[in-house]
Amino acid sequence: MQRATTAVFFALATTAQAQEAPIIQDAEYYILEAQHAEQWAEDNAAVDAKLSEFRDANGGKPPNIINILIDDMGYGDMGIPELNAVRGYSTPNINAFSDEAMRMARMYTEPSCTPTRVAMMTGRLPVRMGMGDTAVDIAGFGLPAGEVTLPEVLSDAGYATIHVGKWHMGDIAEAMPQNQGFDWAAFPVHQQGQLTIFNDDAIEEQVAVGMDDFDPRFSLDMFFRPDASAMVTGLEASRGELAREVHMEPGERWNAAKYDAMNQRYQDQAMEKLGELAAGEQPFFLQYWPLLPLHNTRTGRDGFKSPNGGLYVDKMQQLDAWLGDLFAEMEALGVRDNTIVVLMGDNGHFTKYSPQSGFTPMVFRGGKGDTTEGGIRVDAFVRWPNMIEADGIVNDIVHVSDIFTTLARFAGADDYIPRDRLVDGVDQSALLLEGETKGRRDSLIVYSINTPQAVIKEHLKLEVPKPGENPIGANFYDIFRDTHELYPVSTEIGAWGGQEFVRILGRHMMRKKVFPDTEPARGVPYDGIENLRPESQAAVDAFLLKQQAVVAPYPDGLSPIGKLKLKKTMEADK
């Protein structure tokens, strides 16, 4: 007991000492701070006064927070009924919500699911811990336990924390949400690649080709093709405990009906947990990350739901109805006015499934995986009644990592943001509470996995030239004039701005020498799941065997561990 008490005291003392220093930011922040320190101090005081006034009126408590992140939505698909009409579908509940919220017109994310979610949860560029890529099946890596997440920061400030829906930050134990700050979580281990693109029904409809629709006589490698039904599907877990797979029995096959049931379950759980949290004494953080609108088959559908009739658009209308229920429940529970709601997309459209998805790039060119505006610009709204301007628009640059820092400030939890590492997210509380032009970011380094692909500064954008190419002749774009990035103004901008943009990137890279990138956490996939199905264990064994093959040039063939894994796999296959 003495030992535990001493450990707690040491942790608290270390935290208090760490907070004497400011948050460590990237280089460009300090250039802006040197020019605007006096104004920022005034804005900080105004923010503090408003937050204090809110707490006094809210029984001394900070606001509740609901964070909704929607998968693969292009810019202009949410919140604008006229653009709904252009596409031939309707999202009335989201549109009504947007009228009550502030739109961040220049919200930038990362190009795909995992890195955006990592940036939102940690306030850091995902490249900093090797999480810039998106894995579809068994991978054996994930978000390191040493990263400090938003739910951890909020928990330290006294919040109850719940996660429901997509997670997608690793299939190892330490990367799971119940081990990253959430009191309870319901989530799929993987993402819609497993759940809706290469399951049995998708194979039948040829959404996925070459998985189970071929002549197997010529196949020698039985481990080449992933089996969605062998992979772990949905888990539930409480903080720090082993996870349990739910609604999937040994030998059962995954299909579209089970995916539909999973989505309905997550909606029901989000509603249920909202009620429980609203009845509690603690301020709460409810994170709902739906899997819809991604749904790649016609299996189980009973007809078109809109004139568009697209696979994703139909499900977007269903998600809109579900979010309408959630917003109505907030009203009924009496938590609407003291709750911040963030609603945004995680990256652009999954353009490889256009046009059958019903979505294609509209305002900006490109989509998921691209570093064009269509890949990294998303609809984003924040509602906080009587605190954030309703039906407002801000055109200041915001990055998804800023959500981490800003929500921590609103929650009074910014003292728990770590000071021992670089944090990319900047505090945008003044922008949201004081309005347009109060932002604290005017630039962004755009990564594709671990490589900088673009530099954005104000309304100008540079495609990073290849090594050896002169930046004066590189492609520059004026995003206000050229939303599809089709007409480079290289001479006009490059003549004066080429070196300035290179210096921005150079300062960023030099800063990384002081705070170098690290690797993701690695481990055995599905470790920490107490009821792993035999077929899932066999899939893990096959994964480990593939890893062993890299270091297995032994005279007698496989190494001892390789032979053991192979034997276990073959036995499981029988």
SVG drawing of the C-alpha trace seen along z (x, -y; Angstrom):
<svg xmlns="http://www.w3.org/2000/svg" viewBox="-37 -43 60 75">
<polyline fill="none" stroke="black" stroke-width="0.4" points="0.0,0.0 2.8,-2.3 4.5,-1.6 1.3,-2.4 0.8,-5.6 4.4,-6.7 4.0,-5.9 0.8,-8.0 2.4,-10.9 5.4,-10.7 3.2,-10.7 1.3,-13.7 4.5,-15.5 5.9,-14.8 2.8,-16.0 2.7,-19.2 6.3,-19.9 5.9,-19.2 3.1,-21.7 5.4,-24.6 6.6,-24.5 4.4,-25.4 3.3,-22.8 6.1,-22.1 4.9,-23.0 6.3,-22.8 8.5,-25.6 5.9,-27.6 3.9,-28.1 6.7,-30.1 7.0,-32.4 3.4,-33.3 3.5,-33.6 6.4,-36.1 4.2,-38.3 0.9,-38.0 1.8,-37.3 0.1,-40.4 -3.2,-39.7 -3.1,-36.0 -2.8,-37.0 -5.9,-39.1 -7.8,-36.4 -6.7,-33.8 -8.1,-36.1 -11.4,-36.4 -11.6,-32.6 -10.8,-32.1 -13.6,-34.5 -16.1,-32.7 -15.1,-29.2 -15.3,-30.4 -18.8,-31.9 -19.9,-28.6 -18.7,-26.6 -20.4,-28.9 -23.7,-28.4 -23.1,-24.6 -22.7,-23.8 -18.9,-24.2 -18.5,-21.5 -16.8,-21.7 -18.8,-20.8 -19.7,-17.3 -18.2,-16.3 -19.6,-14.1 -17.2,-13.4 -18.7,-12.0 -16.3,-11.1 -17.8,-9.9 -15.9,-7.7 -14.9,-8.8 -17.1,-11.8 -16.1,-14.4 -16.3,-18.1 -19.8,-19.5 -21.6,-16.2 -22.9,-17.3 -24.7,-20.4 -25.7,-22.0 -29.2,-21.0 -28.5,-22.5 -25.5,-20.2 -27.6,-17.3 -30.1,-18.1 -27.3,-18.1 -26.4,-14.5 -30.0,-13.3 -30.2,-12.5 -31.0,-14.2 -29.5,-14.5 -32.0,-16.8 -30.8,-16.0 -27.1,-16.8 -28.2,-19.9 -30.3,-21.1 -27.3,-20.4 -25.0,-22.5 -27.4,-25.4 -26.9,-25.3 -23.1,-24.8 -20.0,-26.6 -18.5,-25.2 -14.8,-25.0 -14.4,-25.6 -10.8,-24.7 -10.6,-21.6 -7.7,-19.4 -7.3,-15.8 -4.8,-13.1 -5.3,-11.3 -6.8,-8.1 -8.6,-6.5 -5.9,-5.5 -3.7,-8.6 -6.6,-10.9 -7.8,-9.1 -4.3,-8.9 -3.9,-12.7 -7.3,-13.4 -6.6,-11.1 -3.0,-12.2 -2.8,-15.8 0.3,-14.6 1.1,-13.9 0.8,-10.2 4.3,-10.0 5.8,-10.9 5.0,-7.4 4.9,-5.5 1.1,-5.4 0.7,-7.1 -0.4,-4.0 -3.8,-2.2 -3.8,1.5 -6.7,3.6 -6.2,7.1 -4.0,8.6 -1.0,6.3 0.7,6.8 1.2,3.1 -0.7,0.2 -0.8,-3.0 1.9,-2.8 0.8,-2.8 3.3,-5.7 1.2,-8.1 -1.1,-10.3 -4.6,-10.3 -7.5,-12.7 -9.5,-10.3 -6.5,-9.9 -6.2,-13.6 -9.9,-14.0 -9.9,-11.1 -7.2,-12.9 -9.6,-15.9 -12.4,-13.8 -14.3,-12.8 -16.2,-9.5 -15.1,-8.2 -16.9,-5.9 -16.0,-4.8 -18.5,-3.2 -17.8,-2.3 -14.8,-2.2 -11.3,-2.5 -8.8,-1.3 -5.5,-2.1 -4.1,1.4 -4.8,5.1 -2.5,5.5 -3.6,5.2 -2.0,1.9 -3.5,0.1 -7.1,1.0 -9.3,-1.8 -9.9,-0.3 -6.1,-0.5 -5.9,-4.1 -8.1,-6.0 -11.6,-4.8 -13.7,-3.4 -15.6,-1.2 -15.5,-0.5 -17.3,1.4 -15.4,1.5 -14.3,3.7 -10.7,4.6 -10.3,3.9 -12.2,1.7 -14.6,1.9 -12.1,3.7 -12.7,6.9 -16.2,6.0 -17.8,5.0 -15.4,5.2 -14.0,8.8 -16.6,10.7 -18.5,13.6 -21.4,11.5 -19.0,9.0 -17.1,11.8 -20.4,13.1 -21.2,9.6 -17.6,9.2 -16.9,6.2 -13.8,8.2 -12.3,10.3 -9.9,13.2 -10.6,14.2 -13.0,17.1 -14.0,17.1 -11.1,18.8 -9.7,22.3 -7.8,23.3 -5.9,26.1 -3.1,23.7 -2.8,22.2 0.2,23.2 0.1,20.6 -2.9,21.2 -2.0,18.2 -2.1,15.7 -5.7,14.6 -7.1,13.2 -10.4,14.6 -12.6,12.0 -14.5,14.7 -11.3,15.9 -10.3,12.4 -11.6,11.0 -14.7,8.8 -16.3,6.8 -14.9,6.5 -16.2,5.1 -14.0,4.2 -13.8,2.2 -10.8,0.1 -7.6,2.2 -9.4,5.5 -9.2,8.3 -11.5,7.8 -14.2,10.2 -15.3,10.9 -19.1,10.6 -21.8,11.9 -19.4,14.3 -19.2,18.0 -16.4,20.4 -17.0,21.6 -19.5,18.8 -19.1,16.9 -19.1,13.1 -21.5,11.5 -23.6,8.4 -26.3,9.3 -23.8,9.5 -22.3,6.1 -25.8,4.6 -26.4,6.0 -23.1,4.6 -24.0,1.1 -27.4,1.3 -25.7,2.5 -23.3,-0.5 -26.1,-2.9 -28.1,-1.3 -25.1,-1.3 -24.3,-5.0 -27.9,-5.9 -27.7,-3.7 -24.4,-5.0 -25.5,-8.6 -28.4,-7.9 -26.1,-6.4 -23.5,-9.2 -26.2,-11.9 -27.5,-10.4 -24.0,-10.3 -22.3,-12.9 -19.1,-13.2 -18.7,-15.3 -18.6,-12.9 -16.7,-12.2 -18.8,-10.0 -17.0,-9.1 -19.2,-7.7 -17.4,-6.7 -19.9,-5.1 -18.9,-2.5 -21.7,-3.7 -22.0,-5.0 -19.5,-2.4 -21.5,0.6 -20.4,2.3 -23.1,4.8 -26.8,4.9 -27.3,8.0 -30.1,7.5 -31.3,4.2 -34.9,3.7 -34.7,1.1 -33.3,-2.4 -33.6,-4.9 -33.0,-8.0 -32.9,-9.1 -29.2,-8.6 -29.5,-5.0 -25.7,-4.7 -24.4,-2.0 -23.0,-4.5 -25.5,-7.3 -28.4,-5.0 -26.6,-4.2 -25.7,-7.9 -29.4,-8.6 -29.7,-5.9 -26.9,-7.4 -28.5,-10.8 -31.6,-9.4 -29.6,-7.7 -27.8,-11.0 -31.1,-12.7 -32.2,-10.3 -29.0,-11.0 -29.5,-14.8 -33.1,-14.4 -32.1,-12.2 -29.6,-14.9 -32.5,-17.3 -34.7,-14.9 -32.0,-14.2 -31.4,-17.9 -27.7,-17.8 -27.9,-19.7 -26.9,-23.1 -23.9,-21.9 -22.5,-19.5 -20.0,-20.3 -20.6,-18.2 -17.9,-17.8 -19.2,-16.3 -16.8,-15.8 -15.4,-13.5 -12.1,-11.7 -10.9,-12.1 -12.2,-12.3 -14.3,-9.8 -13.3,-6.3 -13.0,-7.2 -12.1,-3.7 -15.8,-2.8 -17.2,-5.7 -19.7,-6.0 -21.6,-3.0 -21.0,-4.3 -23.1,-7.4 -20.3,-9.7 -17.6,-11.3 -15.3,-14.3 -17.4,-17.5 -15.8,-20.8 -12.2,-19.5 -10.3,-17.0 -9.3,-13.6 -10.3,-11.5 -9.1,-9.0 -5.4,-8.4 -4.7,-11.6 -3.0,-14.7 -5.0,-16.9 -7.7,-19.0 -10.3,-16.3 -8.4,-13.8 -7.8,-16.0 -10.5,-18.7 -13.7,-17.6 -16.9,-19.0 -16.5,-19.8 -18.9,-21.4 -18.8,-22.2 -21.9,-23.0 -21.9,-24.4 -25.1,-26.4 -24.7,-30.0 -20.9,-29.6 -20.0,-29.0 -21.8,-31.0 -24.6,-29.1 -24.6,-28.9 -21.2,-30.5 -18.3,-29.9 -14.6,-30.3 -12.1,-30.2 -8.9,-29.9 -6.9,-26.7 -7.6,-24.0 -5.9,-20.5 -7.6,-17.5 -4.8,-17.4 -6.1,-20.8 -9.2,-19.0 -7.1,-17.3 -5.6,-20.5 -8.8,-22.6 -11.1,-20.1 -8.6,-19.7 -8.7,-23.4 -12.5,-23.5 -12.5,-20.7 -10.0,-22.4 -7.7,-19.4 -4.9,-21.2 -2.6,-20.9 -2.5,-17.1 -1.2,-17.5 2.3,-16.1 5.3,-18.5 7.9,-15.9 7.2,-15.6 6.2,-17.8 2.5,-18.3 1.3,-19.3 -2.2,-20.4 -2.6,-24.0 -5.2,-25.5 -8.1,-26.9 -10.4,-27.8 -10.2,-31.5 -11.2,-30.8 -14.3,-28.9 -15.3,-31.2 -14.1,-34.6 -14.7,-34.0 -12.9,-34.1 -9.3,-35.4 -8.6,-34.3 -7.0,-31.0 -3.4,-30.1 -2.4,-28.1 -1.6,-29.3 0.4,-26.4 0.4,-22.6 2.8,-19.9 0.8,-17.2 2.1,-13.7 1.5,-10.6 2.4,-7.8 5.9,-9.0 6.7,-11.3 5.9,-15.1 3.8,-15.5 2.6,-19.1 3.1,-22.3 0.1,-24.6 0.6,-28.2 -2.5,-30.5 -4.4,-29.9 -1.3,-28.7 -0.1,-25.1 3.1,-23.5 3.5,-20.0 6.8,-19.0 9.2,-18.5 11.2,-15.3 14.8,-15.3 17.0,-17.3 14.1,-19.3 14.2,-23.1 11.3,-24.3 11.0,-27.5 9.6,-25.3 7.5,-23.1 3.7,-23.0 2.1,-25.8 -1.7,-26.2 -3.9,-29.0 -6.6,-27.0 -9.1,-29.8 -8.9,-30.1 -8.2,-26.5 -10.1,-24.1 -9.2,-21.1 -5.5,-21.9 -5.4,-21.8 -3.7,-25.1 -0.2,-25.5 0.9,-29.1 4.5,-28.0 6.2,-31.0 3.9,-33.5 4.4,-32.1 7.6,-30.2 9.6,-33.2 9.1,-34.8 7.7,-31.9 9.7,-28.9 12.4,-29.3 10.0,-30.4 8.0,-27.2 11.2,-25.2 12.2,-26.9 8.9,-26.0 9.5,-22.3 13.2,-22.7 12.3,-24.0 9.8,-21.2 12.5,-18.6 15.1,-20.2 12.6,-20.2 12.2,-16.5 15.9,-16.0 15.2,-17.4 12.1,-15.4 12.7,-12.4 10.0,-10.1 9.6,-6.7 8.1,-3.4 4.6,-2.1 4.1,0.5 4.5,4.1 3.2,7.3 1.2,10.4 -2.1,9.7 -5.2,10.2 -3.2,10.5 -5.5,9.5 -8.7,11.1 -10.0,13.7 -12.2,15.8 -10.2,16.0 -11.8,18.4 -9.7,21.3 -9.8,19.9 -8.6,16.5 -5.7,18.2 -4.9,20.0 -4.9,16.7 -2.5,15.3 -0.2,18.3 -0.1,17.8 0.8,14.2 3.6,15.1 4.8,17.7 5.0,15.1 7.1,12.9 9.4,15.9 10.0,16.5 12.0,13.3 14.6,14.6 14.4,18.3 17.3,19.3 18.3,22.2 20.1,25.3 17.2,27.6 14.5,25.3 12.4,23.5 13.7,22.5 12.3,24.3 9.8,21.6 8.8,21.5 8.2,25.3 6.1,25.0 4.0,22.2 3.5,24.2 2.5,27.3 0.0,25.4 -1.5,23.8 -1.8,27.0 -3.5,28.6 -5.9,25.7 -6.7,26.0 -7.7,29.7"/>
</svg>
